[in-house]
Amino acid sequence: MNDFSRRVIKEDFYSTLFPNKGEGSNSPLPLVEPQEIVNFLKSEINFKQVCQKILFQKVICQAAQKRGIIVTTEEIEAEANRQRHEKRLEKATDTLSWLTDELISFDDWEVGIRNHLLSEKLAQTLFAKEVESFFLQNSLSFEQVIFYQIIVDSQKLAQELYYQIEEGEISFYDAAHLYDIDDKRRKKCGYEGKVYRCSIETDIADVVFTTIPSQLIGPLKTYRGYHLLMVEELIPAELSPEKYQEILNNMFQQWLAAELDYMLNLSQL
């Protein structure tokens, strides 16, 4: 987006949204007062969350400033163009219509882009070198399995179903559909989907991740009942781009929370 397009969008925006007011107006919704917005957020139990996000942004700006991290005009333009392309805003008038519909100005949009990019840069600066080591140290937790499961509340029934499935008298899927104690799992014939190892009870996970796929497992007892399981696929831990970003985001969010707590504690001294 060149300077002329930006200027046209900006001028058109204010003349469209605020036809009788100057650019400095802060009342995009004449029928809604600022205090009404605050009161509504409080009534919806969202006020704390919004305040927390504002404080998080202050923490990010302060930390970025200390480390000399900046966002350039070129980076903001590139992200703005990416968003326009994603939203199919090919013309300046399309962008103007979208901004007007969202009740934000061009400057508001740029601030949001800058904040987002600054957050990403700070996260990379702080934790990019730690993601891989964290992944390696916790690789077992990132293993996944696609499996089916039947849970019943009787050991005797679980044992009978095991023998019937082994002898071919009933399929695993039919047994799950008929006997599982969970209605949702019955409807899915025992299908649990793709699950991380850390989401499965430890005793069951130890067996599941050392079993050959398609082999019947069980009965295994837990507080939920007696389990019969069948593994469809074991998925080794892999540091994919998506998983890298997930770990990075988690580290950054934990850091943000700790920094905010520290800042709030200082303010109370």
Secondary structure as GFF3:
##gff-version 3
##sequence-region A 1 269
A	DSSP	alpha_helix	3	17	.	.	.	ID=ss1
A	DSSP	alpha_helix	34	43	.	.	.	ID=ss2
A	DSSP	alpha_helix	47	66	.	.	.	ID=ss3
A	DSSP	alpha_helix	73	86	.	.	.	ID=ss4
A	DSSP	alpha_helix	92	102	.	.	.	ID=ss5
A	DSSP	alpha_helix	106	137	.	.	.	ID=ss6
A	DSSP	three_ten_helix	139	142	.	.	.	ID=ss7
A	DSSP	beta_strand	144	152	.	.	.	ID=ss8
A	DSSP	alpha_helix	155	166	.	.	.	ID=ss9
A	DSSP	alpha_helix	172	179	.	.	.	ID=ss10
A	DSSP	alpha_helix	183	187	.	.	.	ID=ss11
A	DSSP	beta_strand	191	196	.	.	.	ID=ss12
A	DSSP	three_ten_helix	197	199	.	.	.	ID=ss13
A	DSSP	alpha_helix	202	208	.	.	.	ID=ss14
A	DSSP	beta_strand	216	222	.	.	.	ID=ss15
A	DSSP	beta_strand	225	235	.	.	.	ID=ss16
A	DSSP	alpha_helix	241	267	.	.	.	ID=ss17
###
